[in-house]
Amino acid sequence: MNDSLTRVAFFLQVRSEKVEEYKEHHSNVWPEMLEALSDAGWRNYSLFMREDGLLFGYFETPYSFEAALEKMASKSVNTRWQQLMAPYFVHGDHPDQMMVQLEEVFHLD
């Protein structure tokens, strides 16, 4: 790990008919999932969603985006969580594999 953080932003699309159910799951994230995210270096992780299900996510990590995803992929709890979440998303059976990092074009330090 180094002292600098990588800021990661991404979009995903939740099925509009599943928005409320998706939000309910995220009001009760499993403690072992929270621990896995922390152990994998995910910091300041936030999710924001429009009414139509467009989901914007943000986190900071001491690793590259790819390394942060790999660290989570190695956790068995992540496999279970992704299986639970898959039906909520428009594209793909593995939501974590659908995350594409947005380019940071400005940051006010």
C-alpha positions in Angstrom: 0.0 0.0 0.0 1.1 3.5 -0.6 0.0 6.8 1.0 -1.9 8.1 -2.0 -5.5 7.0 -2.7 -7.1 6.1 -6.0 -10.6 7.8 -6.3 -13.0 5.5 -8.1 -16.3 6.5 -9.6 -18.6 4.2 -11.6 -22.2 3.7 -12.9 -24.4 0.7 -12.9 -28.1 0.3 -13.8 -30.5 -1.2 -11.3 -33.8 -2.5 -12.7 -36.4 0.2 -12.1 -38.9 -2.3 -10.6 -36.2 -3.5 -8.1 -35.0 -0.1 -6.8 -36.8 -0.2 -3.4 -35.8 -3.8 -2.8 -32.2 -3.0 -3.7 -32.2 0.0 -1.3 -33.5 -2.2 1.5 -30.7 -4.7 1.0 -28.2 -1.8 1.3 -29.8 -0.6 4.6 -28.8 -4.0 6.0 -25.5 -4.9 4.4 -24.0 -8.1 6.0 -21.4 -7.3 8.7 -19.0 -9.8 7.0 -19.4 -7.9 3.7 -18.6 -4.6 5.4 -15.5 -6.2 6.9 -14.4 -7.6 3.6 -14.7 -4.2 1.9 -12.7 -2.6 4.7 -10.1 -5.4 4.6 -9.8 -5.0 0.8 -9.0 -1.4 1.1 -12.3 0.2 0.1 -12.7 3.5 1.9 -15.3 6.2 1.8 -17.6 3.9 -0.2 -20.9 5.5 -1.2 -23.7 4.6 -3.5 -26.2 7.2 -5.0 -29.2 6.3 -7.1 -31.7 8.1 -9.3 -35.4 7.1 -9.2 -35.0 5.2 -12.5 -32.2 3.0 -10.9 -29.1 4.7 -12.4 -26.6 4.0 -9.7 -23.5 6.1 -9.1 -20.8 4.6 -6.9 -17.7 6.1 -5.4 -14.9 4.7 -3.2 -11.2 5.5 -2.4 -8.5 2.8 -2.2 -4.8 2.7 -1.7 -4.7 0.2 -4.6 -5.5 0.5 -8.3 -9.1 0.0 -9.3 -8.3 -3.4 -10.8 -6.4 -4.5 -7.6 -9.3 -3.3 -5.4 -11.7 -5.4 -7.5 -9.4 -8.4 -7.4 -9.1 -8.2 -3.6 -12.9 -8.2 -3.2 -13.3 -11.0 -5.8 -11.0 -13.2 -3.6 -13.5 -13.0 -0.7 -16.1 -15.7 -0.4 -18.6 -13.3 1.0 -18.3 -11.2 -2.1 -19.3 -14.2 -4.3 -22.4 -14.7 -2.1 -23.3 -11.0 -2.2 -22.9 -10.7 -5.9 -25.2 -13.7 -6.4 -27.8 -12.0 -4.2 -27.4 -8.7 -6.1 -27.3 -10.0 -9.7 -31.1 -10.1 -10.3 -31.3 -6.4 -9.4 -29.1 -5.2 -12.3 -30.0 -4.7 -16.0 -26.8 -6.1 -17.4 -24.8 -9.1 -16.3 -24.9 -11.8 -13.7 -21.9 -10.3 -11.8 -22.5 -6.6 -11.0 -18.9 -6.2 -9.6 -17.6 -7.3 -13.1 -19.7 -4.6 -14.8 -18.1 -1.7 -12.9 -16.2 0.6 -15.3 -14.1 3.3 -13.7 -15.0 6.8 -14.8 -12.2 9.2 -15.7 -11.6 11.8 -13.1 -11.4 15.2 -14.9 -11.3 17.5 -11.8 -10.7 17.2 -8.1 -10.7 20.1 -5.6 -8.2 19.1 -3.0 
